Amino acid sequence: MKKIICTLVITTFILNMGATVFAKEHTTVEEAKIIALNKVGLKADNVFFTKAKEDIEHGHKIWEIEFVSGDKEYEFDIDFHTLKVLDVDIDYRD
């Protein structure tokens, strides 16, 4: 039993280290746009980007991605290094 628990702890540690190792030092705004579009199931042909820029939020580097499609406005905060979606806001346009 101790061997199984030890193996699980080591495996978890290795997997967590792998996630850190695979985080990119630099990502591109195009990658961030693709992540945002995929999150809501839209294609670049169907949206108009209003903002796509690097920013600092709470001491962390992020991509701010904003676009409109149809009657909705989409706003995303995406982690600069991992491309993880941190925040999504979808509103109806006036």
Backbone as CSV, one residue per row, in Angstrom:
resi,resn,N_x,N_y,N_z,CA_x,CA_y,CA_z,C_x,C_y,C_z
1,MET,0.819,-1.194,0.000,0.000,0.000,0.000,0.865,1.261,0.000
2,LYS,1.932,1.263,0.807,2.829,2.417,0.850,3.487,2.640,-0.505
3,LYS,3.791,1.541,-1.198,4.435,1.637,-2.509,3.483,2.301,-3.508
4,ILE,2.213,1.966,-3.465,1.231,2.541,-4.380,1.071,4.039,-4.109
5,ILE,0.960,4.413,-2.839,0.824,5.824,-2.491,2.055,6.597,-2.915
6,CYS,3.235,6.032,-2.669,4.488,6.684,-3.063,4.540,6.866,-4.577
7,THR,4.129,5.845,-5.305,4.118,5.922,-6.764,3.157,7.006,-7.239
8,LEU,1.979,7.111,-6.622,1.019,8.144,-7.001,1.559,9.541,-6.717
9,VAL,2.216,9.705,-5.598,2.782,11.014,-5.256,3.862,11.394,-6.252
10,ILE,4.736,10.463,-6.584,5.815,10.735,-7.541,5.242,11.035,-8.917
11,THR,4.264,10.261,-9.346,3.642,10.478,-10.658,2.983,11.855,-10.724
12,THR,2.257,12.216,-9.663,1.621,13.533,-9.625,2.649,14.640,-9.695
13,PHE,3.739,14.493,-8.966,4.811,15.489,-8.976,5.400,15.627,-10.377
14,ILE,5.661,14.509,-11.031,6.250,14.534,-12.376,5.292,15.193,-13.365
15,LEU,4.002,14.860,-13.280,3.021,15.463,-14.191,2.922,16.967,-13.961
16,ASN,2.938,17.399,-12.715,2.899,18.841,-12.433,4.152,19.532,-12.930
17,MET,5.292,18.918,-12.801,6.532,19.490,-13.309,6.472,19.592,-14.831
18,GLY,5.897,18.591,-15.467,5.770,18.609,-16.921,4.936,19.766,-17.401
19,ALA,3.865,20.074,-16.695,3.023,21.209,-17.077,3.822,22.505,-17.005
20,THR,4.678,22.606,-16.011,5.505,23.804,-15.875,6.545,23.866,-16.976
21,VAL,7.152,22.745,-17.276,8.194,22.703,-18.302,7.634,23.078,-19.665
22,PHE,6.390,22.670,-19.947,5.823,22.917,-21.261,5.199,24.294,-21.422
23,ALA,5.138,25.078,-20.351,4.655,26.448,-20.483,5.654,27.223,-21.328
24,LYS,5.143,28.007,-22.249,6.013,28.748,-23.156,6.509,30.032,-22.518
25,GLU,7.715,30.422,-22.851,8.243,31.696,-22.400,7.554,32.837,-23.147
26,HIS,7.249,32.615,-24.414,6.615,33.658,-25.214,5.556,33.025,-26.110
27,THR,4.366,33.588,-26.061,3.299,33.150,-26.955,2.958,34.324,-27.867
28,THR,2.175,34.061,-28.879,1.837,35.123,-29.827,0.374,35.519,-29.676
29,VAL,0.075,36.713,-30.115,-1.295,37.197,-30.077,-2.183,36.331,-30.973
30,GLU,-1.625,35.806,-32.036,-2.413,34.938,-32.931,-2.816,33.652,-32.217
31,GLU,-1.913,33.095,-31.411,-2.258,31.903,-30.636,-3.375,32.210,-29.646
32,ALA,-3.288,33.363,-28.996,-4.313,33.764,-28.035,-5.670,33.958,-28.721
33,LYS,-5.661,34.550,-29.904,-6.911,34.732,-30.657,-7.551,33.381,-30.978
34,ILE,-6.750,32.441,-31.403,-7.259,31.100,-31.744,-7.870,30.434,-30.516
35,ILE,-7.197,30.549,-29.372,-7.722,29.962,-28.133,-9.090,30.570,-27.814
36,ALA,-9.199,31.896,-27.896,-10.466,32.578,-27.602,-11.566,32.133,-28.561
37,LEU,-11.260,32.109,-29.835,-12.257,31.701,-30.834,-12.714,30.266,-30.596
38,ASN,-11.775,29.365,-30.329,-12.117,27.961,-30.092,-12.992,27.800,-28.856
39,LYS,-12.751,28.617,-27.840,-13.519,28.526,-26.595,-15.010,28.765,-26.831
40,VAL,-15.341,29.645,-27.780,-16.752,29.960,-28.047,-17.243,29.391,-29.381
41,GLY,-16.400,28.606,-30.039,-16.825,27.925,-31.256,-17.026,28.828,-32.463
42,LEU,-16.232,29.905,-32.542,-16.334,30.813,-33.687,-15.081,30.736,-34.548
43,LYS,-15.206,31.241,-35.773,-14.073,31.304,-36.696,-13.712,32.767,-36.935
44,ALA,-12.448,33.007,-37.246,-11.947,34.369,-37.442,-12.728,35.118,-38.525
45,ASP,-13.241,34.397,-39.514,-14.010,35.024,-40.591,-15.320,35.637,-40.097
46,ASN,-15.799,35.165,-38.938,-17.102,35.593,-38.437,-17.026,36.612,-37.309
47,VAL,-15.823,37.148,-37.036,-15.687,38.101,-35.931,-14.906,39.328,-36.384
48,PHE,-15.033,40.396,-35.580,-14.236,41.606,-35.779,-13.497,41.863,-34.470
49,PHE,-12.160,41.751,-34.502,-11.360,41.957,-33.302,-11.278,43.443,-32.980
50,THR,-11.600,43.797,-31.734,-11.541,45.186,-31.290,-10.342,45.445,-30.383
51,LYS,-9.799,44.385,-29.799,-8.604,44.524,-28.966,-7.871,43.189,-28.935
52,ALA,-6.563,43.264,-29.070,-5.714,42.080,-28.954,-4.343,42.591,-28.534
53,LYS,-4.110,42.573,-27.209,-2.855,43.157,-26.732,-2.376,42.469,-25.455
54,GLU,-1.080,42.641,-25.215,-0.437,42.190,-23.992,-0.792,43.143,-22.860
55,ASP,-0.952,42.599,-21.646,-1.235,43.454,-20.501,-0.749,42.755,-19.235
56,ILE,-0.739,43.499,-18.146,-0.404,42.950,-16.833,-1.652,43.069,-15.959
57,GLU,-2.063,41.959,-15.368,-3.220,41.965,-14.480,-2.860,41.198,-13.224
58,HIS,-3.003,41.846,-12.085,-2.655,41.241,-10.791,-1.216,40.720,-10.783
59,GLY,-0.326,41.431,-11.465,1.082,41.065,-11.488,1.442,39.974,-12.479
60,HIS,0.472,39.499,-13.265,0.729,38.434,-14.239,0.507,38.944,-15.651
61,LYS,1.355,38.500,-16.557,1.232,38.876,-17.962,0.083,38.092,-18.597
62,ILE,-0.777,38.828,-19.307,-1.914,38.195,-19.983,-2.056,38.752,-21.389
63,TRP,-2.863,38.062,-22.172,-3.359,38.587,-23.442,-4.781,39.046,-23.199
64,GLU,-5.103,40.272,-23.600,-6.482,40.752,-23.606,-6.984,40.633,-25.038
65,ILE,-7.993,39.824,-25.212,-8.569,39.604,-26.541,-10.039,39.987,-26.489
66,GLU,-10.453,40.884,-27.380,-11.850,41.295,-27.459,-12.292,41.285,-28.916
67,PHE,-13.524,40.809,-29.133,-14.076,40.816,-30.484,-15.585,40.839,-30.424
68,VAL,-16.189,41.178,-31.553,-17.643,41.162,-31.683,-18.023,40.183,-32.796
69,SER,-19.190,39.597,-32.610,-19.752,38.711,-33.621,-21.264,38.749,-33.460
70,GLY,-21.938,39.131,-34.530,-23.389,39.250,-34.451,-23.787,40.284,-33.418
71,ASP,-24.641,39.885,-32.487,-25.117,40.816,-31.466,-24.386,40.659,-30.126
72,LYS,-23.195,40.012,-30.134,-22.462,39.774,-28.893,-21.052,40.358,-28.919
73,GLU,-20.608,40.776,-27.728,-19.224,41.217,-27.517,-18.546,40.191,-26.616
74,TYR,-17.351,39.794,-26.996,-16.593,38.787,-26.254,-15.311,39.412,-25.717
75,GLU,-15.015,39.153,-24.434,-13.779,39.634,-23.829,-13.096,38.468,-23.114
76,PHE,-11.805,38.302,-23.400,-11.036,37.215,-22.811,-9.773,37.737,-22.157
77,ASP,-9.409,37.154,-21.017,-8.088,37.293,-20.428,-7.458,35.906,-20.519
78,ILE,-6.310,35.846,-21.187,-5.635,34.574,-21.429,-4.215,34.667,-20.897
79,ASP,-3.808,33.654,-20.117,-2.460,33.641,-19.556,-1.423,33.713,-20.670
80,PHE,-0.479,34.625,-20.524,0.531,34.869,-21.556,1.420,33.646,-21.795
81,HIS,1.738,32.908,-20.735,2.692,31.803,-20.861,2.034,30.458,-21.177
82,THR,0.879,30.190,-20.565,0.254,28.876,-20.728,-0.897,28.866,-21.727
83,LEU,-1.383,30.054,-22.090,-2.557,30.217,-22.957,-3.829,29.656,-22.325
84,LYS,-3.849,29.559,-21.004,-5.053,29.142,-20.291,-6.015,30.329,-20.224
85,VAL,-7.293,30.070,-20.499,-8.311,31.119,-20.418,-8.575,31.393,-18.938
86,LEU,-8.321,32.628,-18.513,-8.488,33.021,-17.121,-9.853,33.634,-16.853
87,ASP,-10.395,34.337,-17.843,-11.676,35.014,-17.656,-12.343,35.207,-19.010
88,VAL,-13.652,35.033,-19.033,-14.445,35.246,-20.250,-15.652,36.078,-19.882
89,ASP,-15.936,37.074,-20.679,-17.124,37.897,-20.480,-17.810,38.028,-21.844
90,ILE,-19.077,37.622,-21.893,-19.856,37.707,-23.132,-21.095,38.545,-22.838
91,ASP,-21.238,39.629,-23.584,-22.367,40.538,-23.408,-23.088,40.757,-24.729
92,TYR,-24.388,41.094,-24.620,-25.132,41.498,-25.815,-24.814,42.957,-26.122
93,ARG,-24.630,43.250,-27.398,-24.372,44.640,-27.826,-25.669,45.412,-27.851
94,ASP,-25.540,46.723,-27.699,-26.718,47.604,-27.764,-27.110,47.845,-29.203
